[in-house]
Amino acid sequence: MEIFVLDIDHKKNIVRIWGRDTENNKVCIQTIYEYYVYILPKEEYLQEIKTLLEEQPYVKKIEVENKKYFGKQYKAIKTFLDHRDYNKLKSLVDTLKDKGKIDGKKEVDIPIHKKFIIDNKVYPLTWYDFELEFIDKKRNISYYKLKNINGIVNKPLKLKAIAIDIEVLSQKAMPDPKQDPVISIALYSDNFKKVITWKGSSNEDVVVTRGEYEMFEQLNKLLKEIDPDIIVGYNSNNFDFSYLYERAKVLNFEFTFGWDGKGFILTKKGEEKRFRITGLQHIDLYKVITNLFSGQLKSETYTLDEVAREILGYGKEDMDLNKMYNLWQENKIGQIATYNLKDAELTYRLFKHFEKILIELSRITGLTLYEVSNATYGQLVENYLIKRSRDFNEIVPNRPKQEDVERRRMITYKGAFVLEPKPGLYENIVVYDFRSLYPSIIIKYNISFDTLKCEHKDCKEKNIVDIETSLGKDIVWFCTKQTGVIPSILKEIFEERTQLKKELKYLDPNSEEYLVTNARQYALKILANSMYGYLGFPNSRWYCLECAAAVTALGRKHIQEIIRLAQEKGYKPIYGDSITKDRLIPILYPDGLIKIKPIEEFFEEVVKKYRIEKIGDKEYVYLKDNYFTLSKINGEDKWSKIYYVVRHKANKKIYRIWQKYGETVVTEDHSIIGNDLRSYTPKEIVEKRIELLRVNKIERKKILEELDLLDWIELPEDFEYDEKWIIWKYGKEMKIKRKYRGEDLKRLLRIMALYLSRGSLSEECLQISSESKELLEKIKEDFEEITKNILFSIKDSKKQYFKLETNSRLVLYILYLLCGEDEENKRILDPIFNLPEECIREFLEYLILGGGSKWPDKRYSKKYNSTHFRYYSTSLNLISGVSFLLTLVGYKYTISYRPHKNEYKISITTKNYNKRLDIRIKEESYGDYVYDLGTEDSMFVDACGMIYLHNTDSIFILVNNKDDALKFLEEANKILPDPLELDLEDFYIRGIFVAKRSKEAGAKKKYALLSESGKIKLRGFEVVRRDWAPIAKEAQETVIDILLREGDVNKLINYLKDLIQKVKNKELPLEKFIIREQLRKRLEEYKVDAPHVVAAKKYKLKGYKVRSGFIVEYVICQGGGKISDKVKLPEECKGKEYDPDYYINRQIFPAVESILHALKISKEQIISKQKTIMDFFRKLRDRGNL
């Protein structure tokens, strides 16, 4: 009997195969299948173990089989038992393992129906010829007993799918199934469109019931009548099915549309809900997209509307929840039904877009569609290897225990050599791409868990691979006499995919055969490209760190070969790597003092002492003296030697990652150390919610008891000094002390702390402001104790705060040299990091008094509030210094970066902080030098939060013409071993590779290229953030078009000047200035009144139902102080009320500044530049007054 298999599960020891016969009738095939495990005895104990097992009353039978486990041959004892007796067997074999008589028990965690699948090669979505014996017919399902499996039948697939979507009546941000009813349920497929509701509607597609309970009955009935194979939802695990499941319990209703007479079956994986339906395949498209296809989409939120608009070209109907509530109350059900049905239609159309790929992934991996829809790349690979294990006579390893996973995470390996273009405008660009680099390397070098470090002497002598892990450097080799499991599988995948791609050339692209063939080759590509990552994944059954490290080591080798060849041929590769120049790192100097410097500044400092060695486009400075940075060694924070500093130009994805433990900004390929001591990419930190590893304790080698200013600042020629004073003679002789210790040192620290927090310099005056007159009087006394002939005064500003002022240019200049000038460039003087702890605490206390606050929350006790502080600053230098000092003295603290204010907030507590990570990531683009440190332990620290970092396949090459590009491709492939191959992606006549300042939000990709046919290829520029106004997008698109099509930089500058003038003159319509932004969480969870939050509150006051996901529209208008004070809803604006300065500086320039930076066009060439205090000091010096 020919049966199409849809689903396979088990009940106790009965395996159930759910499917359809050739007449589309439902069948359930049953067979008894016994649970078993493999026991791996050591050869000398085989007979003893056999006898012992046969004596156990719970062991049904044993069989001895010749099997392999990680390539090693065993006479494995296949032990059959009731799975409920497993713990009895476990106790016995654990004892035997402790005695050294066995190497373990395997395949213990594979369910009975999975064992049946892999042993009998019966997989979902395939036709089989079964020999069956009829048992019974129940619920319109014929039940059979399996007699024999004759084999696969080649028949086409016929699957019926339907999409479902529900609407709920609620005025709350998050509906509650215990209280809020379901009011509408839509079902949609090619031949079926229906909405079920319990209020009247004239729509022909609407079925009206007498209440919610009867609506559920109607849904149950329709699903039975439609009899689909697949039921599709969008976020259905977390919302639609979850809500129906919980609401049915409230109504005391039981769904029975599943083939087993049940409805939604709740399963959980951790906190994640999943709903399976026996026989039917439930596909949650939201899970499919976020797990498997998110990297291909520009969408940032993956909402149904955003994904549909990107893939289908259209989105949801215009409807907000408040409007839906009002429509329901007004009995206008037709509009709700239309909206509901549209959502179901979008879900169905998106499913059809991904359907064939999902089907092929199911057929290849042996997973059901339900399982595929919940799978990650790693799970797809693992299930495929389980499916193929019997072909290689390999026993499947058990899942690793949690302690093994944690141990694996602590060991990392050196990753890829990543090349990305440096910023600039280029012509004649050829883009090469390695064809399946890592899979090709695995095949070429036979890299597999079962070929690693074979016993053959000649294999070891000829095939050494140098690898690097966090345990140090090592060598590995792989067998050349027998092909491994992973290379064999990959070779088969390559061969099948190559054949499929050949077939595609002769098929009609619109034909069903083409679509199926293309889907299969793409599914095979997914598996092949995921295989390498699986080997190094800590949770994998076939984990092999040495294999993963060898793959990346050989990848680096071959990429560098291509780079060298290009350079030898006179071509110029353009690429880059690592962390941005402004990140600050703690360094222990040869003299024993600690300094915190931007990595760029450290590079410029050491390059004066040691020569630069150029290797390709990278500039290395090897340090001969003993410089150290912090590293985590055996769980302790230690100083680790710095061997070199390296930099080169780059333009690549930059990620700003911040959680409450700190912040860093790194390139996309740079590793960050998690609290489990494992390296993660920026995206992995967020996706896996990894806690960043921090420095807990800092050991200081030297303590300074005295501070001599002349050791740390360089005076102008006009200044004089003696043993005690720094002197400036300007009319009268003004003095400030040169050396500080004891109380004088504390006075200077208090002054610097208040200046850093609340001080400002102008051309004529130093001002320090505070709400506390008493505090300023204290600082005034401090000033008067360390100066002579200088007047200080305190003035009441009549704005609830006071100002301490002096017009002494001596004080102005000394404070400028010690602490920096404007708010963003203030810094903590390096010697402060080396002062006694008592002095550091005094400095921190006044820093917080000036720029922070005691905990103001009245909900907590005075004692609690007294130990909690907050500190705010826009200076990365300053906040990094504070972070270091807090760590030094043992404070617990958190750091948050507030992008809307470009401000950092440190919250300091002496108590334990909560466990919530608050992880966020912002993608940015960057176009300057990037840096890395080569350290003894492959780690260094970002001082902003004291976060540990780890020092670390397309190639862009400039050629003369297309013929040169093809010639180089031919030469490159001659030096690459088969099957490694370099492909020519395309040839472009002009391209711009962008750069942005590190603090600015960036696009997902990096460049714009103009092909010979005149088509512009955009990577990144097409992704304009939702919180950019249309004027910003228009500016970006026009600039790119002018640049690529005309190459006219002057025209670009003139266009921007003209645009800015029009904005200033308010010549453009208001519509171009409306900003749209989505709430990422509930309104009450926002602690800061960012512009979109202010707008959301306005919408709420107008009666809108505002919750997470709500999209607000607002305009920044003139008037008010803070940006949030200028927010108005579009309907509140009177004419062209927008604020030109905001849109020029916060919208237009951020959209084009990366391009300007790449072209070395300054902002000042477009608009005039404001003068700073440094300009003032230079003017004074030029006059001879300084």
SEVOPA-216137 format. One record per residue (C-alpha): residue in one letter; x negated, y, z negated. Coordinates in steps of 0.5 Angstrom, whole numbers, plus 2048, in hexadecimal, padded with zeros to 3 digits. Each point is the difference from the previous one (the first is absolute). Layout:
<sites>
aXYZ ...
</sites>
This chain:
<sites>
m800800800 e7FD807802 i8008057FA f7FE807800 v7FC8017F9 l8028077FD d7FE7FF7F8 i7FD7FA7FC d8018007F8 h8007FA7FB k8057FF7FA k7FC7FB7FB n7FC7FB805 i805801806 v7FE804805 r805803804 i7FF803807 w806805803 g801801807 r8057FF806 d8017FB805 t801801808 e8078027FF n7FE8057FB n8037FC7FA k7FD8017F9 v7FC7FA7FD c7FC7FE7FA i7FB7FB800 q7FE7FD7FA t7FA7FB7FE i7FD7FE7FA y7F98027FF e7FB7FF7FA y7FC8057FD y7F97FE800 v7F98037FE y7F97FF802 i7FB7FE7FB l7F8800802 p7FC7FB7FC k7F9800800 e7FE7FA804 e7FD7FC7FB y8068007FC l8057FF805 q8027F97FE e8018027F9 i804806801 k8057FC805 t8017FB7FA l8018057FB l806803805 e8037FA801 e8017FF7F9 q8048067FF p8077FF800 y802806803 v7FC7FF806 k8047FD806 k7FA7FE804 i7F9802802 e7FD800807 v7F9801802 e7FE804806 n7FA803803 k8018077FF k7FC806801 y8008067FB f7FC806802 g7FC7FC805 k7FE7FB7FB q8027F9801 y8047FC7FA k8047FA7FF a8068047FD i8057FC7FC k807802803 t8048007F9 f8087FF801 l8048027FA d8078047FE h7FE808800 r8038007F9 d7FA7FB7FE y7FB805802 n7FE8027F9 k7FE7F97FE l7FC7FF806 k7FC8077FF s7FF7FE7F9 l7FC7FA802 v7FC802806 d7FE8077FC t7FD7FB7FB l7FD7FC806 k7FD806803 d7FD8027F9 k7FC7FA800 g7FD801807 k8047FA803 i804804805 d7FF807804 g8088027FF k8077FF802 k802803806 e807802804 v8038017F9 d804806802 i8037FF807 p8077FF7FF i8037F9803 h803803806 k7FA803802 k7FC7F97FF f8057FD805 i7FF806805 i7F97FF800 d8007F9800 n8057FF805 k7FF806804 v807802800 y800808801 p806805800 l802803806 t7FF7FA804 w8047FA804 y7FF7F97FE d8027F9802 f8027FD7F9 e8037F97FF l8068017FB e8057FC7FC f8078047FF i8028017F8 d805805800 k803807802 k8018057FB r802808801 n7FF7FF807 i7F97FD800 s7FE7F9802 y7FC7FC7FB y7FB7FB803 k7FA7FC7FD l7FA800803 k7FD7F9803 n7FB803805 i7FD806803 n7FF7FE808 g7FC807801 i801807803 v805802805 n7FF805805 k806805800 p801807800 l8028047F9 k8078027FF l8008047FA k8068057FE a7FF8067FB i8048057FD a7FE8067FC i8038027FA d8018077FC i8048027FA e8028077FD v8018027F9 l8048057FD s7FC8047FA q7FE8077FE k7FA7FD7FD a7F9800803 m8007F97FF p8067FC801 d8027FB7FA p8037FA802 k8047FF7F9 q804806802 d7FF803807 p8047FC805 v7FE7FD807 i805804805 s7FE7FE807 i7FC7FA803 a7FE800807 l7FE7FA804 y7FD801807 s7FD7FC806 d800800807 n8077FD800 f8038027FA k8018077FC k8048007FA v8018047FA i8047FE7FA t8028057FB w8068017FB k803806802 g804802806 s7FD801807 s802801807 n7F97FD803 e8017FA804 d7FA7FD7FD v8028017F9 v8047FA7FC v8038037FA t8017FC7FA r8048017F9 g7FA8017FC e7F97FF7FF y8017F87FE e8047FF806 m7FB804804 f7FB7FB7FD e8047FA802 q801803807 l7F8800801 n8007F97FE k8057FE805 l7FD804805 l7F97FD7FF k8037F9800 e803801807 i7FA804803 d7FC7FA7FE p7F9804801 d7F97FD800 i7FD8067FD i8038067FC v7FC806800 g8008067FB y7FB8067FF n7FE8007F9 s8057FB7FF n7FC7FC7FB n7FF8077FB f807803802 d8067FD804 f7FF7F87FE s7FE8027F9 y8068057FF l8057FB803 y7FD7FA7FC e8018057F9 r807803803 a8027F9801 k7FF7FE7F9 v8048067FD l8067FE804 n7FF7F97FF f7FF7FE807 e7FC7FA803 f7FE800807 t8007FA804 f7FD801807 g7FA7FD7FF w7FF7F9803 d8007FD7F9 g8068037FE k7FC8067FC g7FF807802 f7FA8047FE i7FB7FC7FC l7FB8057FC t7F97FE800 k7FB8047FD k7F8801801 g7FE8047FA e804806800 e802800807 k8077FD802 r8017FC806 f8077FD802 r8007F9804 i8067FD803 t8007F9801 g8017FE808 l800807802 q7F9804801 h8018077FC i7FB805803 d7FE8067FC l7FD805805 y7FE8057FB k7FB7FA7FE v7FE7FE807 i7FE807802 t7FD8027F9 n7FC7F9800 l7FE7FF807 f801806805 s7FF8067FC g7F9801803 q803801806 l8058067FE k8008077FF s8058007FB e7FE8027F9 t8067FD7FC y8037FB804 t8078027FF l8057FD805 d801807803 e7F8801801 v7FF7F9803 a806800805 r7FE807803 e7F97FE801 i8027F9803 l807801803 g7FF807801 y8078027FC g8027FF7F9 k8058017FB e806804800 d8008067FC m8037FF7F9 d7FE8017F9 l8037FD7FA n8048067FD k803800807 m8027F9800 y8038007F9 n804806802 l8027FC807 w8027FA7FB q8048057FC e804803806 n8017F9803 k7FC802806 i7FE7F9800 g7FE800808 q7FA8047FF i7FD7FC7FB a8027FA804 t7FC803806 y7FA8027FC n8007F97FD l8017FC806 k7FA804803 d7FB7FE7FB a8027F9801 e7FF801808 l7F98037FE t7FE7FA7FC y8027FB805 r7FD804806 l7F98007FC f8017F97FF k8007FF807 h7FA804801 f7FC7FB7FB e8047FA801 k7FC7FC805 i7F98017FC l8047FE7FA i8027FA803 e7F97FE803 l7FD8027F9 s8057FB7FD r7FE7FA805 i7F9801800 t7FF8007F8 g8067FB7FF l8038057FB t808802801 l802806802 y8028027F9 e7F97FF7FE v7FD803805 s8048067FF n7FD8017F9 a7F97FE802 t7F9804800 y7FB7FE805 g7FC7FC7FB q8067FC7FE l8017FF808 v7F97FD801 e8007FC7F9 n8077FD803 y7FD7FE807 l7FA7FD7FC i8047FC7FC k8047FE806 r7F97FE804 s7FD7FD7FA r8027F9802 d7FD801807 f7FA8007FD n8017FB7FA e7FF8057FB i8038017F9 v8038067FF p7FD8047FA n8058027FA r8018077FF p7FB8047FC k8018017F9 q8018077FD e7F98007FD d7FD7FD806 v803806804 e7FE8057FB r7F97FD800 r800800808 r802808800 m7FA8017FC i7FB7FE805 t800804807 y7FC800806 k7FD805805 g805802805 a800802807 f7FC805804 v805805802 l7FF805806 e805806801 p7FF806804 k7FD8077FD p804806801 g800804807 l802801807 y7FD7FB805 e8007FE807 n7FF7FA804 i8027FB7FA v8007F9800 v8047FC7FB y7FD7F97FE d8047FB7FC f7FD7F97FE r8057FA802 s8027FD7F9 l7F98017FD y8017FC7FA p8047FA802 s7FA800806 i7FB8007FB i8037FA7FC i8007FC806 k7F9802803 y7FD7FE7F9 n8057FB7FE i8018037F9 s8057FC7FC f8017FE7F9 d7FE7F9802 t7FA802804 l7FD8047FB k7F97FE7FD c8007F9804 e7FA7FB7FE h7FD800806 k7F9803800 d800803807 c8068037FF k7FD8047FB e7FA802803 k803802807 n8078047FD i7FE8047FA v8058067FF d7FE8057FB i8068027FC e8018067FA t8057FF7FA s8018037FA l7FC7FB7FD g7FA802804 k7FD7FD807 d8007F9802 i7FF7FC806 v8057FB803 w8017FB806 f8057FD804 c8007F9803 t7FE7FF807 k8027F9801 q8078007FE t806805802 g8038037FA v8078007FE i801808801 p7FC800807 s8047FA803 i8068047FE l7FE806803 k7FD7FD806 e8077FD801 i8048077FF f7FB803805 e8017FB805 e807800800 r8018087FF t7FB801806 q8057FB804 l8068047FE k7FD806802 k7FE7FD807 e8087FE801 l8028077FE k7FD803806 y8057FB805 l8068027FC d805805800 p8008057FA n807800800 s8017F8800 e8027FC7F9 e7FA7FC802 y7FB806800 l8038027F9 v7FF7FA7FD t7F97FF803 n7FE8077FE a8037FF7F9 r7FC7F97FF q7F9803802 y8018067FB a8027FB7FB l7F97FC801 k7FD807800 i8028017F9 l7FE7FA7FD a7F9800804 n7FF8077FD s8027FE7F9 m7FC7FA7FF y7F98047FE g8048047FB y8037FA7FD l7F97FC7FE g7FE8067FC f8078017FD p8007FE7F8 n8077FD800 s7FE7FB806 r8007F97FF w7FA7FF805 y7FC8067FD c7F9800803 l7FD8077FE e7F97FE803 c8047FF807 a8038067FF a7F98047FF a7FD7FC806 v805803804 t7FF8077FF a7F97FF800 l8007FD807 g805806802 r7FB8057FD k7FB7FD804 h803800807 i8038077FF q7F98037FF e7FE7FC806 i804803804 i7FF8077FD r7F87FF801 l8027FE807 a804806802 q7FA8057FD e7FB7FC804 k804801806 g8008087FE y8088007FE k8028037FA p8047FC7FB i8058057FC y8017FD7F9 g8008017F8 d8017FD7F9 s8028017F8 i8028057FB t801808802 k7FB8057FE d8038037FA r8017FA7FC l7FC8017FA i7FB7FB7FD p7FD7FF7F9 i7F87FF801 l7FB7FF7FB y7FA804802 p7F97FD7FF d7FF8057FA g8057FD7FC l806805801 i8077FF803 k802804806 i807800803 k7FF802808 p804800806 i7FD7FA804 e7FE805806 e7FD8057FB f7FC7FA7FD f7FE7FE807 e7FD807802 e7FC8007F9 v7FD7F9802 v7FE801807 k7FC8067FE k7FB7FB7FC y8017FA805 r8007FF807 i8067FE804 e8007FA804 k8057FF806 i8037FA801 g804801806 d8058067FE k7FF7FE7F9 e7FB8047FC y7FD7FD7FA v7FC8037FA y7FC7FB7FC l7FF8027F9 k7F97FE7FD d8028037F9 n8047FD7FB y807803801 f8067FC7FD t808800801 l8057FC7FC s8027F9801 k8047FA7FD i7FB7FB7FE n8027FA7FC g8068047FE e7FC8057FD d7FF807803 k7F9801802 w7FB805804 s7FE7FC806 k7FB802805 i801804806 y7FC7FE806 y802805805 v805805802 v8037FF807 r805805805 h802801807 k806803803 a8067FD800 n808801802 k8047FA7FD k8067FF7FC i7FF8037F9 y8047FE7FA r8018047FA i8027FB7FA w8028027FA q8037FC7FA k8008037F9 y7F97FD7FF g7FD805805 e7FF801807 t7FC7FF806 v7FF802807 v7FD7FA804 t8007FE808 e8057FB802 d7FB7FA7FF h7FC8027FA s8017FC7FA i8038027F9 i7FF7FC7FA g8067FD7FD n8017FF7F8 d7FF7F8802 l7F9802803 r8027FE807 s7FF805806 y806803803 t802804806 p8048067FF k8067FD803 e7FF7FA7FB i8008047FA v807803801 e8037FA803 k7FD7FB7FB r8018067FA i7F97FF7FE e7FE8037FA l7F9804801 l7FA7FE7FD r7FD8067FB v7FA8017FC n8027FF7F9 k7F98027FD i7FA804802 e7F97FF7FD r7FC807800 k7F87FF800 k7FF8077FE i8038067FB l7FF807801 e8008047FA e7FE807803 l803803807 d7FB805803 l804803806 l7FA801804 d7FF7F8801 w807800803 i801807804 e7FC804805 l8008077FE p800806806 e7F9804800 d8048067FD f8017FC7F9 e7FA8007FB y7FF7FB7FA d7FC7FF7FA e8007FA7FB k8078027FD w804804805 i802801807 i800807802 w803805805 k7FE807800 y806804803 g8008077FD k7FF7FC7F9 e7FD7FA7FF m8057FA7FF k7FE7F97FD i8037F97FF k7FC7FB7FD r7FC7FB803 k7FF7FA7FC y8067FD7FC r8007FB7FA g8047FF7FA e8068057FF d7FE804806 l8007FA804 k8087FF7FE r801807801 l7FE800808 l8047F9800 r8068037FE i7FF806805 m7FF7FC806 a8067FB7FE l804806800 y7FD803806 l8017FA804 s8077FF7FD r803807800 g7FB805803 s7FF803807 l7FB805803 s801806804 e7FB805803 e8018047FA c8027FC7FA l8007F97FC q8077FE7FE i8027FB7FB s8077FF7FE s8047FD7FB e8078007FC s7FC8007FA k7FC8077FE e7FD7FC7FA l7FD7FB805 l7FD806804 e7FE8047FA k7FC7F97FE i7FC800807 k7FF808800 e7FC7FF7FA d7FC7FA803 f7FF805806 e7FD8057FB e7FC7FB7FC i7FC7FE807 t800807803 k7FD8077FF n802807803 i8067FC803 l8088037FF f8057FB7FF s8088027FF i8067FC7FF k806803804 d8087FE7FF s8027FF807 k8088017FE k8017F9803 q8007FC7FA y7F87FF801 f7FA8047FE k7F9801804 l7F98007FE e7FC804805 t7F9803801 n7FE803806 s7F87FE7FF r7FE7FE806 l7FA7FC7FC v8067FC7FD l8047FF806 y7FA7FD804 i7FD7FC7FA l8077FD800 y8007FF807 l7FA7FC800 l8027FC7FA c8077FE802 g801802807 e805805803 d8077FF802 e8057FB7FE e7FF7FA805 n7F88017FF k7FF8007F8 r7FC7FB7FD i7FD7FD7FA l7F88027FF d7FC7F9800 p7FD8017FA i8068007FC f8017F8802 n7F98007FC l8028037F9 p8027FD7FA e8077FE7FF e8028057FB c7FE805805 i8047FD806 r8067FF7FB e8008087FF f7FF801807 l8067FB802 e8058037FA y7FF807803 l8017FE807 i8067FD7FE l8028067FC g7FF804806 g8037FC806 g8047FB7FD s8057FF7FB k8017FC7F9 w8067FB802 p806804800 d8057FB7FF k8058017FA r8027F8800 y7F97FE7FD s7FE8027F9 k7FB8067FF k7FA7FA7FF y8017FD806 n801807804 s7F98027FD t7FC7FA803 h803801807 f7FE805805 r801802807 y7FB804804 y801803807 s7FB802806 t7FF801807 s7F97FE800 l7FE7F9802 n7F98027FD l8038027F9 i8057FB7FF s7FA7FB802 g7FC8037FB v8058007FB s8027F8801 f7F87FF7FF l8008037F9 l8077FD7FE t7FD7F9802 l7FA8027FC v8038027FA g8057FA800 y807803801 k8057FD804 y803804806 t8047FF806 i7FF804807 s805802805 y7FF804806 r806805802 p7FF801808 h805805800 k7FC8057FB n7F97FD802 e8007FF7F9 y7FD7FB7FB k8037FE7F9 i7FC7FC7FB s8057FE7FA i7FC7FE7FA t8027FC7FA t7FC7FC7FA k8067FB801 n8017FA805 y803802806 n8067FC804 k7FF7FB805 r803804806 l7FB801805 d803805804 i7FC7FE806 r801805806 i7FC800807 k7FF806805 e7FD7FF807 e7FB805802 s7FC802806 y7F98027FF g7FA803805 d7FA8017FC y7FA7FC7FD v8027FA7FC y7FB7FD7FB d7FF7FA7FC l7FB7FD7FB g7FC7FA800 t7FF7FE7F9 e7FE7FA7FD d8067FD7FE s804802806 m8058057FC f8008087FE v8058047FD d805806802 a8008057FA c807802801 g8027FA7FB m7FA7FD800 i8027FB805 y7FC7FA803 l7FF800807 h7FC7FA804 n7FB802806 t8017FD806 d80D7FB81C s800806805 i7FA803803 f801807803 i7FA801805 l7FF806804 v7FE7FE807 n7FE804807 n8067FD804 k8057FA800 d7FB7FC804 d7FB8017FB a8057FD7FB l8017FA804 k7F97FF801 f7FE8007F8 l8067FC7FF e7FD7FA804 e7F98017FD a8038007F9 n8047FA801 k7F97FC802 i7FD8017F9 l8067FE7FD p8017F87FE d8067FD803 p8068017FE l7FE8077FE e803805805 l800807800 d806803804 l801807804 e8068037FD d800806804 f7FC805803 y8028087FE i7FE806804 r8018047FA g8017FF7F8 i8008047FA f7FE7FC7F9 v8038047FA a7FE8037FA k8038037FA r7FE8027F9 s8007FA7FB k8068037FC e805801805 a8057FB802 g7FE7FC807 a8037FC805 k8007F8800 k7FB800806 k7FA804803 y800803807 a804802806 l7FD7FD807 l802802807 s8007FA805 e7FE801808 s8077FF801 g8028077FC k8037FC7FA i7FE8027F9 k7FF7FB7FB l8018027F9 r7FE7FD7FA g8028047FA f802806803 e8077FD801 v8017FF7F9 v8028077FD r8028007F9 r8088017FF d7FE8067FB w7FD803806 a805805803 p801800808 i7FB806801 a7FB7FC7FD k8017FA805 e801805806 a7F98037FF q7FD7F97FF e8037FE807 t7FE806804 v7F98007FD i7FF7F9802 d803801807 i7FB806801 l7FA7FD7FE l8017F9804 r803803806 e7FC806801 g7FA8007FB d8018077FF v7FE8027F9 n801807801 k8077FF802 l8017FC7FA i7FE8057FC n804806803 y8067FB800 l7FF7FF7F8 k7FF8087FF d807801804 l8047FB7FC i7FD8037FA q802807802 k8077FE802 v8017FC7F9 k7FE8077FD n804804804 k8067FB7FF e8017FF807 l8027F97FF p8077FC7FE l8017FE7F9 e8017F9803 k7F87FF801 f7FF8017F9 i8047FB7FC i7FD7FB7FC r8027F97FF e7FE7FC7FB q8027F97FD l8017FF7F8 r7FB7FA7FE k8047FF7F9 r8068027FC l8008087FF e8007FF7F9 e7F97FD800 y7FD806803 k7FC8037FB v7FE806805 d804805803 a7FD7FF807 p803803806 h8047FA802 v8027FF7F9 v8038077FF a8047FF807 a8037F97FD k8028047FA k804805804 y8037FB804 k8027FC7FA l8038077FD k804800807 g8037F97FE y7FC7FC805 k7FE7F97FD v7F88007FF r7FC7FA7FF s7FA7FD802 g800800808 f804806801 i7FD805805 v8008077FE e7FF806805 y7FE8077FE v7FC806802 i7FA8047FC c803807800 q7FD8067FE g8008037F9 g7FF7FD7F9 g7F97FD7FD k7FF7F9801 i8017FC806 s8067FC7FC d8038077FF k801802807 v8047F9802 k806801803 l8057FC804 p801802807 e8078027FF e7FE8057FB c7FB803804 k802807803 g7FD801807 k7F97FE801 e7FE8007F8 y7FA7FC801 d7FA8017FD p7FA801806 d7FA7FF7FB y8037FA7FE y8017FD806 i7FA802803 n7FB7FE7FB r8047FA7FD q8037FD807 i7FD802806 f7F98007FE p8007F97FC a8037FE807 v7FA802804 e7FB8017FC s7FD7F9801 i7FF802807 l7FD8077FF h7FB7FD7FB a7FE7FB805 l7FF805805 k7FC8057FB i806805801 s8008037F9 k8078037FD e7FD807800 q800800807 i8077FF801 i8028057FA s7FB8047FB k7FC7FE7FA q8018037F9 k7FA8027FD t7FD7FC7F9 i7FC8027FA m7FA7FE804 d801805805 f8008057FB f7FA7FD7FD r7FC800807 k802807801 l7FE8037F9 r7F97FC802 d800803807 r8008077FC g7FB7FE7FB n8058017FA l7FF7F97FF 
</sites>
